Amino acid sequence: MATVLESIVVPRSSALPPASLSPIAASSVSSRTGRLGLPHFTGLKVRSALQTSRSVGSLAYGPARRRRGPVVCEAQDTAVEVPAVSDATWQSLVLDAELPVLVEFWAPWCGPCRMIHPIIDELAKQYAGKLKCYKVNTDESASVATRYGIRSIPTVIIFKGGEKKDAVIGAVPKSTLTTSIEKFL
């Protein structure tokens, strides 16, 4: 003859303490979750059972902590903002430039473009004084993108003396762009 043991369903959650994994009655689990401070889901928003919690996005966690003093970004001195070029400024900034020019064609909705932005920023800093770096939003400056046959983004084009010298298509590693740049310095 078989004996039926009491069983419960325990949700998989890192928020439950190890003691809650022991076999206990289902009613005590539901009463314990209210005391543990586990999140209560109400539609798309999450609210913690503890009233002293802070939230990031829609997920509430932990006791609130106050920061004292200003938040200082340590990378402020190293950050380089690559300026944007429009149809109106294309001729003067890119084609009439004395130095070689690296131009990144991108769009805000393009994931690989966002991946390559930090690399372009690093290159702009690394080659400051030797190379000018600009970016062209293909949604806002479609005529420039059409003129150079941009069909895929991100595309990086290197200009020297007002002429297109090299093009790299796609999110590529920094070493690939460095090799292309070095040919024209």
C-alpha beads as a LAMMPS data file, in Angstrom:
LAMMPS data file: protein, C-alpha beads

185 atoms
184 bonds

1 atom types
1 bond types

-500.0 500.0 xlo xhi
-500.0 500.0 ylo yhi
-500.0 500.0 zlo zhi

Masses

1 110.0

Atoms # bond

1 1 1 0.000 0.000 0.000
2 1 1 1.325 3.449 -0.935
3 1 1 1.415 6.392 1.404
4 1 1 0.712 9.875 0.079
5 1 1 2.942 12.567 1.535
6 1 1 2.055 16.233 1.712
7 1 1 3.587 18.177 -1.180
8 1 1 3.904 21.845 -1.966
9 1 1 5.016 23.958 -4.880
10 1 1 7.869 26.322 -3.991
11 1 1 8.575 29.102 -6.493
12 1 1 12.113 29.285 -7.832
13 1 1 13.356 32.544 -6.490
14 1 1 16.709 33.689 -5.213
15 1 1 14.796 35.874 -2.754
16 1 1 13.600 32.881 -0.701
17 1 1 15.918 31.893 2.148
18 1 1 17.280 28.309 2.147
19 1 1 15.041 27.404 5.107
20 1 1 11.969 27.881 2.926
21 1 1 13.008 24.942 0.765
22 1 1 12.173 22.460 3.509
23 1 1 8.836 20.636 3.165
24 1 1 6.221 22.784 4.858
25 1 1 2.548 23.369 4.338
26 1 1 1.562 25.564 1.396
27 1 1 -0.400 27.892 3.626
28 1 1 2.690 28.718 5.674
29 1 1 4.651 29.546 2.490
30 1 1 2.101 32.131 1.424
31 1 1 2.063 33.656 4.889
32 1 1 5.875 33.727 5.029
33 1 1 6.297 35.512 1.667
34 1 1 4.505 38.572 3.015
35 1 1 6.963 38.756 5.914
36 1 1 10.094 38.132 3.802
37 1 1 9.697 41.277 1.729
38 1 1 9.313 39.478 -1.566
39 1 1 8.039 41.578 -4.480
40 1 1 4.291 41.684 -5.052
41 1 1 3.441 41.798 -8.739
42 1 1 0.646 44.164 -9.748
43 1 1 0.398 44.324 -13.503
44 1 1 3.622 45.619 -15.009
45 1 1 4.820 47.291 -11.824
46 1 1 6.604 45.570 -8.955
47 1 1 6.168 46.743 -5.392
48 1 1 8.156 45.404 -2.484
49 1 1 6.471 44.318 0.713
50 1 1 8.974 46.519 2.536
51 1 1 7.984 50.140 2.311
52 1 1 11.624 51.272 2.627
53 1 1 12.757 50.106 -0.763
54 1 1 13.978 51.847 -3.849
55 1 1 13.261 50.924 -7.395
56 1 1 15.196 50.901 -10.629
57 1 1 13.027 50.596 -13.698
58 1 1 10.113 48.522 -12.527
59 1 1 11.916 46.242 -10.043
60 1 1 12.022 47.156 -6.380
61 1 1 14.893 45.919 -4.239
62 1 1 16.598 46.328 -0.896
63 1 1 16.435 49.059 1.710
64 1 1 16.783 52.615 0.465
65 1 1 20.279 54.077 0.737
66 1 1 21.097 57.744 0.476
67 1 1 24.180 58.953 -1.332
68 1 1 25.922 61.884 0.155
69 1 1 27.853 64.413 -1.901
70 1 1 28.084 64.852 -5.648
71 1 1 28.484 61.906 -7.991
72 1 1 31.672 62.350 -9.992
73 1 1 32.291 60.559 -13.245
74 1 1 35.921 59.452 -13.303
75 1 1 35.905 59.214 -17.100
76 1 1 34.947 62.856 -17.710
77 1 1 38.405 63.803 -18.945
78 1 1 38.667 60.807 -21.242
79 1 1 35.243 61.095 -22.898
80 1 1 35.252 62.477 -26.431
81 1 1 32.045 63.474 -28.139
82 1 1 32.306 62.751 -31.843
83 1 1 30.496 65.635 -33.565
84 1 1 27.656 65.032 -35.989
85 1 1 27.748 66.138 -39.617
86 1 1 24.639 67.165 -41.533
87 1 1 23.948 67.754 -45.223
88 1 1 24.678 71.461 -44.693
89 1 1 28.068 70.959 -43.002
90 1 1 29.300 67.991 -45.062
91 1 1 31.327 69.998 -47.584
92 1 1 33.157 72.195 -45.069
93 1 1 33.831 69.561 -42.378
94 1 1 34.587 66.460 -44.437
95 1 1 35.458 67.251 -48.051
96 1 1 37.440 70.458 -47.404
97 1 1 39.337 69.094 -44.364
98 1 1 43.129 69.174 -44.425
99 1 1 43.482 66.058 -42.240
100 1 1 42.113 62.601 -43.074
101 1 1 38.506 62.223 -41.907
102 1 1 36.766 59.163 -40.486
103 1 1 32.976 59.270 -40.887
104 1 1 30.631 56.810 -39.214
105 1 1 27.222 56.373 -40.866
106 1 1 24.713 55.242 -38.246
107 1 1 21.092 55.407 -37.070
108 1 1 19.638 55.549 -33.552
109 1 1 17.642 52.321 -34.001
110 1 1 20.702 50.309 -35.123
111 1 1 22.079 47.960 -32.440
112 1 1 25.486 47.338 -34.070
113 1 1 25.870 51.117 -34.483
114 1 1 25.557 51.531 -30.724
115 1 1 28.167 48.812 -30.267
116 1 1 30.695 50.645 -32.443
117 1 1 30.148 54.146 -30.941
118 1 1 32.607 53.610 -28.045
119 1 1 35.236 52.366 -30.502
120 1 1 34.843 55.474 -32.657
121 1 1 35.127 57.612 -29.500
122 1 1 38.373 55.833 -28.560
123 1 1 39.786 56.306 -32.055
124 1 1 38.886 60.011 -32.013
125 1 1 40.855 60.406 -28.801
126 1 1 43.737 58.198 -29.925
127 1 1 44.213 60.034 -33.248
128 1 1 43.422 63.569 -32.031
129 1 1 45.374 66.024 -34.168
130 1 1 46.060 63.404 -36.875
131 1 1 42.512 62.419 -37.865
132 1 1 39.098 64.063 -37.619
133 1 1 36.148 61.878 -36.663
134 1 1 32.511 62.621 -37.435
135 1 1 29.232 60.746 -37.484
136 1 1 26.295 60.998 -39.867
137 1 1 22.789 59.996 -38.818
138 1 1 21.463 58.364 -41.997
139 1 1 17.855 59.087 -40.977
140 1 1 18.525 62.830 -40.794
141 1 1 21.080 63.160 -43.623
142 1 1 19.823 60.676 -46.180
143 1 1 21.254 62.591 -49.155
144 1 1 24.855 62.154 -47.963
145 1 1 24.257 58.454 -47.310
146 1 1 22.713 58.037 -50.765
147 1 1 25.571 59.914 -52.452
148 1 1 28.108 57.418 -51.039
149 1 1 25.948 54.320 -51.571
150 1 1 25.380 53.501 -47.908
151 1 1 23.125 50.441 -47.917
152 1 1 24.163 48.902 -44.617
153 1 1 24.974 50.505 -41.288
154 1 1 27.216 50.963 -39.461
155 1 1 29.547 51.958 -42.277
156 1 1 32.800 53.765 -41.593
157 1 1 34.375 55.666 -44.497
158 1 1 37.795 57.296 -44.477
159 1 1 38.217 60.429 -46.610
160 1 1 41.500 62.071 -47.528
161 1 1 41.737 65.182 -49.682
162 1 1 37.969 65.158 -50.180
163 1 1 37.981 61.664 -51.723
164 1 1 36.660 58.406 -50.358
165 1 1 39.689 56.202 -49.664
166 1 1 38.390 53.219 -47.690
167 1 1 35.134 51.825 -46.302
168 1 1 34.472 49.328 -43.523
169 1 1 30.966 47.900 -43.219
170 1 1 29.544 46.444 -40.024
171 1 1 30.461 46.433 -36.339
172 1 1 34.121 45.479 -36.545
173 1 1 36.835 45.329 -33.883
174 1 1 38.989 48.348 -33.133
175 1 1 42.022 46.658 -34.722
176 1 1 40.274 46.521 -38.112
177 1 1 39.521 50.246 -38.036
178 1 1 43.029 51.053 -36.791
179 1 1 44.555 49.152 -39.726
180 1 1 42.410 51.121 -42.171
181 1 1 43.287 54.445 -40.528
182 1 1 47.021 53.767 -40.437
183 1 1 47.107 53.370 -44.237
184 1 1 46.116 57.021 -44.730
185 1 1 48.052 58.887 -42.007

Bonds

1 1 1 2
2 1 2 3
3 1 3 4
4 1 4 5
5 1 5 6
6 1 6 7
7 1 7 8
8 1 8 9
9 1 9 10
10 1 10 11
11 1 11 12
12 1 12 13
13 1 13 14
14 1 14 15
15 1 15 16
16 1 16 17
17 1 17 18
18 1 18 19
19 1 19 20
20 1 20 21
21 1 21 22
22 1 22 23
23 1 23 24
24 1 24 25
25 1 25 26
26 1 26 27
27 1 27 28
28 1 28 29
29 1 29 30
30 1 30 31
31 1 31 32
32 1 32 33
33 1 33 34
34 1 34 35
35 1 35 36
36 1 36 37
37 1 37 38
38 1 38 39
39 1 39 40
40 1 40 41
41 1 41 42
42 1 42 43
43 1 43 44
44 1 44 45
45 1 45 46
46 1 46 47
47 1 47 48
48 1 48 49
49 1 49 50
50 1 50 51
51 1 51 52
52 1 52 53
53 1 53 54
54 1 54 55
55 1 55 56
56 1 56 57
57 1 57 58
58 1 58 59
59 1 59 60
60 1 60 61
61 1 61 62
62 1 62 63
63 1 63 64
64 1 64 65
65 1 65 66
66 1 66 67
67 1 67 68
68 1 68 69
69 1 69 70
70 1 70 71
71 1 71 72
72 1 72 73
73 1 73 74
74 1 74 75
75 1 75 76
76 1 76 77
77 1 77 78
78 1 78 79
79 1 79 80
80 1 80 81
81 1 81 82
82 1 82 83
83 1 83 84
84 1 84 85
85 1 85 86
86 1 86 87
87 1 87 88
88 1 88 89
89 1 89 90
90 1 90 91
91 1 91 92
92 1 92 93
93 1 93 94
94 1 94 95
95 1 95 96
96 1 96 97
97 1 97 98
98 1 98 99
99 1 99 100
100 1 100 101
101 1 101 102
102 1 102 103
103 1 103 104
104 1 104 105
105 1 105 106
106 1 106 107
107 1 107 108
108 1 108 109
109 1 109 110
110 1 110 111
111 1 111 112
112 1 112 113
113 1 113 114
114 1 114 115
115 1 115 116
116 1 116 117
117 1 117 118
118 1 118 119
119 1 119 120
120 1 120 121
121 1 121 122
122 1 122 123
123 1 123 124
124 1 124 125
125 1 125 126
126 1 126 127
127 1 127 128
128 1 128 129
129 1 129 130
130 1 130 131
131 1 131 132
132 1 132 133
133 1 133 134
134 1 134 135
135 1 135 136
136 1 136 137
137 1 137 138
138 1 138 139
139 1 139 140
140 1 140 141
141 1 141 142
142 1 142 143
143 1 143 144
144 1 144 145
145 1 145 146
146 1 146 147
147 1 147 148
148 1 148 149
149 1 149 150
150 1 150 151
151 1 151 152
152 1 152 153
153 1 153 154
154 1 154 155
155 1 155 156
156 1 156 157
157 1 157 158
158 1 158 159
159 1 159 160
160 1 160 161
161 1 161 162
162 1 162 163
163 1 163 164
164 1 164 165
165 1 165 166
166 1 166 167
167 1 167 168
168 1 168 169
169 1 169 170
170 1 170 171
171 1 171 172
172 1 172 173
173 1 173 174
174 1 174 175
175 1 175 176
176 1 176 177
177 1 177 178
178 1 178 179
179 1 179 180
180 1 180 181
181 1 181 182
182 1 182 183
183 1 183 184
184 1 184 185
